Amino acid sequence: MSLSVFITGGASGIGAATARRIVKDGGHVALVDINLEAAQALAAELGGHAIALKADILNEDEVRAAHEAAAAALPPITGLVNSAAAQPRPAPIETIAPEEFDRVLNSHVTGTVIPCKIVGSAMAARGRGAIVNLASVLSYRSSPALSYSAGKAGIVSLTESLAVHWAKKGVRVVGVAPGWTETPFIQHRREMFDRIAASTAQGRLLQPEEIAEVIHFLLSPAASAITGTTIVCDGGFLAASGWGPYGGPPAG
């Protein structure tokens, strides 16, 4: 069965890699992004299996309009990927403005709730579907990016709650918690992330395509028994976190 998936943040990073993976398997995607030009460029690359739509994930009316357009243009929507959100902004609590904290936190939590409300409810009404919410390894570890970590932890809890809410209506809800992945955000901070890569068990950053493979599986019928959990895909970052006092993970 080919997939038909509504992807927020679909124009770049993990969202774009997921779109390419779905189309490679014959599926269809709605690339929903605040950057319409980038979404249109990717849709042109993917051909008739993709459409580009502009929406702010914090604007319920815009997300609803995008969903209606996707439903009209694509086969029945069978999946939702919540990939859009604000990037981490490290800052000590003594200096962070409450408005900035709320902006980042809301982009992750409310920015996941609104697409789930609109797209998830429609899938539940039809009796089938799957949702993948993008969490992070920082859902489980402390970081100086306070609002980002709090938002990603909230996504783990939200995923569990919605999975139970829709379980008997045929909709699965799963989280994916990537480790440090090669995206435009990381590419502009290479020195810092090279140090992070060295602290992971595999000693490297991940590629968006690796995360996309996991998301594609979780959206598919092959993952029919998986719901209400968050899958960590981090190259062993969490597992290696206790090795620091001993000189870090083995070199090989």
C-alpha positions as CSV (number, residue, x, y, z in Angstrom):
1,M,0.0,0.0,0.0
2,S,1.5,3.4,-1.0
3,L,1.4,6.2,1.5
4,S,-0.2,9.6,1.2
5,V,1.4,11.9,3.9
6,F,1.0,15.4,5.1
7,I,4.5,16.6,6.2
8,T,5.0,19.8,8.2
9,G,8.4,21.2,7.7
10,G,8.5,19.2,4.5
11,A,10.7,21.6,2.5
12,S,14.0,20.8,4.2
13,G,16.0,18.6,6.6
14,I,14.4,15.5,7.9
15,G,11.0,16.5,6.5
16,A,12.4,16.7,2.9
17,A,14.3,13.4,3.3
18,T,11.1,11.8,4.4
19,A,9.2,13.2,1.5
20,R,11.8,11.8,-0.9
21,R,11.6,8.4,0.7
22,I,7.8,8.2,0.5
23,V,7.8,9.2,-3.1
24,K,10.5,6.7,-3.9
25,D,8.1,4.0,-2.8
26,G,5.3,5.3,-4.9
27,G,3.6,7.4,-2.3
28,H,2.3,11.0,-2.3
29,V,3.2,13.9,-0.1
30,A,2.0,17.3,0.9
31,L,5.0,19.5,1.6
32,V,3.6,21.9,4.2
33,D,6.1,24.7,5.0
34,I,6.3,28.3,5.9
35,N,8.9,28.6,3.1
36,L,6.6,28.1,0.1
37,E,9.4,28.7,-2.4
38,A,11.6,25.9,-1.0
39,A,8.5,23.6,-0.8
40,Q,7.7,24.3,-4.5
41,A,11.3,23.5,-5.5
42,L,11.1,20.2,-3.8
43,A,7.7,19.4,-5.2
44,A,9.0,20.1,-8.7
45,E,11.8,17.7,-8.1
46,L,9.4,15.0,-6.9
47,G,7.0,15.4,-9.8
48,G,3.3,14.6,-9.7
49,H,3.5,12.8,-6.4
50,A,4.0,16.0,-4.4
51,I,2.3,19.3,-3.8
52,A,3.6,22.4,-2.0
53,L,1.5,24.2,0.5
54,K,2.2,27.2,2.7
55,A,1.1,27.2,6.4
56,D,2.3,28.4,9.8
57,I,1.9,25.4,12.1
58,L,0.7,27.7,14.9
59,N,-2.1,29.1,12.7
60,E,-5.0,26.6,12.9
61,D,-6.8,28.2,9.9
62,E,-3.8,27.9,7.7
63,V,-3.2,24.3,8.7
64,R,-6.8,23.5,8.1
65,A,-6.7,25.1,4.6
66,A,-3.5,23.2,3.8
67,H,-5.1,20.0,4.8
68,E,-8.2,20.6,2.7
69,A,-6.0,21.4,-0.3
70,A,-4.0,18.2,0.3
71,A,-7.1,16.1,0.7
72,A,-8.5,17.5,-2.6
73,A,-5.2,17.0,-4.6
74,L,-3.9,13.7,-3.2
75,P,-5.1,10.2,-2.5
76,P,-6.7,9.9,1.0
77,I,-4.3,11.0,3.6
78,T,-2.9,8.0,5.5
79,G,-0.1,9.7,7.4
80,L,1.1,12.9,9.2
81,V,4.7,13.8,10.0
82,N,5.2,16.7,12.4
83,S,8.7,17.9,11.5
84,A,8.4,21.7,11.6
85,A,9.5,23.7,14.6
86,A,11.9,26.4,15.8
87,Q,15.6,25.6,16.1
88,P,17.4,25.4,19.5
89,R,18.4,28.7,21.0
90,P,20.8,28.1,24.0
91,A,20.5,30.8,26.7
92,P,20.8,30.8,30.5
93,I,17.6,31.1,32.4
94,E,18.8,34.3,33.9
95,T,18.7,36.0,30.5
96,I,16.0,34.3,28.6
97,A,12.9,36.4,27.8
98,P,9.6,34.7,28.6
99,E,8.3,35.6,25.2
100,E,11.2,33.9,23.5
101,F,10.8,30.8,25.7
102,D,7.1,30.6,24.8
103,R,7.8,31.1,21.1
104,V,10.1,28.1,20.8
105,L,8.1,25.9,23.3
106,N,4.9,26.6,21.4
107,S,6.4,25.9,18.0
108,H,7.1,22.4,19.2
109,V,4.2,21.5,21.4
110,T,1.3,23.6,19.9
111,G,2.9,23.2,16.5
112,T,2.4,19.5,16.9
113,V,-1.0,19.7,18.5
114,I,-2.6,21.7,15.7
115,P,-1.7,19.4,12.8
116,C,-2.6,16.4,15.0
117,K,-6.0,17.9,15.7
118,I,-6.8,18.6,12.1
119,V,-5.1,15.7,10.2
120,G,-5.3,13.1,12.9
121,S,-9.0,13.7,13.6
122,A,-9.7,13.3,9.9
123,M,-7.8,10.0,9.8
124,A,-9.6,8.8,12.9
125,A,-12.9,9.6,11.3
126,R,-11.9,7.3,8.3
127,G,-10.6,4.6,10.7
128,R,-7.0,4.4,9.8
129,G,-3.7,6.4,9.7
130,A,-0.4,6.9,11.4
131,I,1.3,10.0,12.9
132,V,5.0,10.4,13.5
133,N,6.0,13.3,15.8
134,L,9.6,14.5,15.8
135,A,11.0,14.5,19.3
136,S,14.8,14.6,20.0
137,V,17.5,13.0,22.2
138,L,17.1,16.3,24.1
139,S,13.7,15.0,25.2
140,Y,15.7,12.8,27.5
141,R,18.8,14.8,28.4
142,S,19.5,18.3,29.8
143,S,20.7,21.0,27.5
144,P,21.2,24.8,27.5
145,A,18.4,25.1,25.0
146,L,15.8,25.1,27.7
147,S,12.7,25.8,25.6
148,Y,13.7,23.4,22.9
149,S,14.4,20.5,25.3
150,A,11.1,21.2,27.2
151,G,9.2,21.3,23.9
152,K,10.7,18.0,22.7
153,A,10.0,16.4,26.1
154,G,6.4,17.6,25.7
155,I,6.1,15.9,22.3
156,V,7.0,12.5,23.9
157,S,4.2,12.9,26.4
158,L,1.7,14.2,23.8
159,T,2.6,11.2,21.6
160,E,1.7,8.7,24.3
161,S,-1.6,10.5,25.1
162,L,-2.8,10.8,21.5
163,A,-1.8,7.1,20.8
164,V,-4.2,6.0,23.5
165,H,-6.9,8.5,22.5
166,W,-7.0,7.2,18.9
167,A,-5.9,3.6,19.4
168,K,-9.4,2.1,18.8
169,K,-10.0,4.4,15.9
170,G,-7.2,2.9,13.8
171,V,-4.7,5.7,14.2
172,R,-1.3,5.0,15.5
173,V,0.9,7.8,17.0
174,V,4.6,7.3,17.3
175,G,7.5,9.6,18.2
176,V,11.0,9.6,16.6
177,A,13.8,11.1,18.7
178,P,16.8,11.8,16.3
179,G,20.3,12.4,17.5
180,W,22.4,15.1,16.0
181,T,21.6,15.0,12.3
182,E,23.2,16.8,9.3
183,T,20.8,19.6,8.6
184,P,21.4,23.2,7.5
185,F,21.2,24.2,11.2
186,I,24.2,21.9,12.1
187,Q,26.2,22.7,8.9
188,H,26.6,26.3,10.1
189,R,27.9,25.2,13.5
190,R,30.4,22.6,12.3
191,E,33.0,22.8,15.1
192,M,30.6,22.4,17.9
193,F,28.8,19.5,16.3
194,D,32.1,17.7,15.4
195,R,32.7,17.6,19.2
196,I,29.2,16.2,19.7
197,A,29.7,13.6,17.0
198,A,32.9,12.4,18.8
199,S,30.8,11.7,22.0
200,T,28.4,9.4,20.3
201,A,28.9,5.6,20.2
202,Q,29.2,5.6,16.4
203,G,31.4,8.7,16.4
204,R,29.4,10.5,13.8
205,L,26.5,12.7,12.9
206,L,23.4,11.1,11.4
207,Q,22.1,11.7,7.9
208,P,18.4,12.9,7.3
209,E,17.9,9.9,5.1
210,E,18.6,7.5,8.0
211,I,15.8,9.2,10.1
212,A,13.6,9.2,7.0
213,E,13.9,5.4,6.7
214,V,12.7,4.9,10.3
215,I,9.8,7.4,9.8
216,H,8.8,5.6,6.5
217,F,8.7,2.3,8.3
218,L,6.6,3.7,11.2
219,L,4.1,5.1,8.8
220,S,3.7,1.8,7.0
221,P,1.5,-1.2,7.8
222,A,4.6,-3.1,8.7
223,A,4.6,-1.1,12.0
224,S,1.0,-1.9,12.8
225,A,1.8,-3.0,16.4
226,I,3.9,0.1,17.3
227,T,2.0,3.0,18.9
228,G,2.5,5.2,22.0
229,T,6.2,5.0,22.1
230,T,9.2,7.1,20.9
231,I,11.9,5.5,18.9
232,V,15.4,6.9,19.6
233,C,17.6,7.1,16.5
234,D,20.8,8.7,17.7
235,G,23.9,6.6,16.7
236,G,24.3,5.6,20.4
237,F,24.4,9.2,21.7
238,L,22.3,8.4,24.8
239,A,24.0,5.1,25.4
240,A,27.4,6.7,25.4
241,S,26.5,9.6,27.7
242,G,28.0,7.9,30.7
243,W,31.4,7.3,29.1
244,G,32.6,10.9,29.4
245,P,34.5,10.6,32.7
246,Y,36.4,7.6,31.2
247,G,37.7,9.4,28.1
248,G,34.6,9.0,25.9
249,P,33.5,6.0,23.8
250,P,36.2,3.6,22.6
251,A,37.9,4.8,19.4
252,G,37.7,1.5,17.7
